[in-house]
Amino acid sequence: MAKSIKIFGILLLLVFFSGCVKDGEDLCPPAGNVKMDFFVEKFRNKSENPLDDREEDFLNRINHLRYFIYKEGNLYQQGIIDNFTKTSSPSYSFRFTGLDYGNYNMVVVANCTKEALSGDPVNADNLLLTFPGCMDTEDFFTAVFPFSIQSDEVKEYEVGLMRTHGIIRYTFKNMPDNITDMEVVMKNVSQEKWVTGDYRTTCEASRRYAVIPLVKKTEADDYIIGTFPTLTNEKSAYYLNMYKEGETTPYISQMITDDLTVKRNQLLDIAVTFNDGYLSFEIDMDSDWGGSSSGEVGIE
């Protein structure tokens, strides 16, 4: 009987140590736990710190999270979260348990459920978001958050998700009766964003809209698109194409202005008014950006 008890005890020890031992490592290396509270940057936040102004309802903006955790620069863990419990809260929390001691970097991309995210995640600097066009753009958010595990205490952190897009609102007044479609074209906006870094390369963002007849006679109509921002030290240009019913070639094609700056997470308002063969425009860059500007172009 004593011999059976001794053998059983040895087996228990083997099971215990097998759960701790890794090749080349000490028995049961120290590990820690982390609680992450994610918040969403509020639209038109004036700070580059997304935690300075937060959305009231996390799930109103976020429906999908993909995360990558790097330890000492090496991919340590990755995963997808998309089974959110529908509750109204400014944050979403989850835990990572059993993390080895060391320095970490967490990289998060939110709402990228299609093909916009590319790159081999083995290296965080390889992850790239590509602007998919105005008709298929999700509201992308990113976060890069370094943290450290040096004890077995539960570490708690707040992480802010930054919006990658800028928003452009186009308004038209006094449109001619013979115009049935409008196409807005924004040239020289960013095409790609490194998830851990800056924007790069440029593209053209465009969208065509059917004109609502009633709006021509009453109030101004507005249309909204999202694009990546203008590259640093560059300008974007706004072109307007107007179509008659059933035609594929623009009846009028006009550059409105080539002195625009689309900013990340900010609203750019552009109002165009039709007046006896001329298009006048006003650009509202938000009062905190320095006010608005206006101008007039002729239709040739």
Secondary structure, 3 states (H helix, E strand, C coil): CHHHHHHHHHHHHHHHHHCCCCCCCCCCCCEEEEEEEEEEECCCCCCCCHHHCECCCHHHCCCCEEEEEEECCEEEEEEEECCCCCCCCCEEEEEEEEEECEEEEEEEEECCCCCCEECCCCCHHHCEEECCCCCCCCCCEEEEEEEEECCCCEEEEEEEEEECCEEEEEEEECCCCCCCEEEEEEEEEEEEEECCCCEEEEEEEEEEEECCHHHHHCCCEEEEEEECCCCCCCCEEEEEEEECCCCCCCCEEEEEEEEECCCCCCEEEEEEEEECCEEEEEEECCHHHCCEEEEEEECC
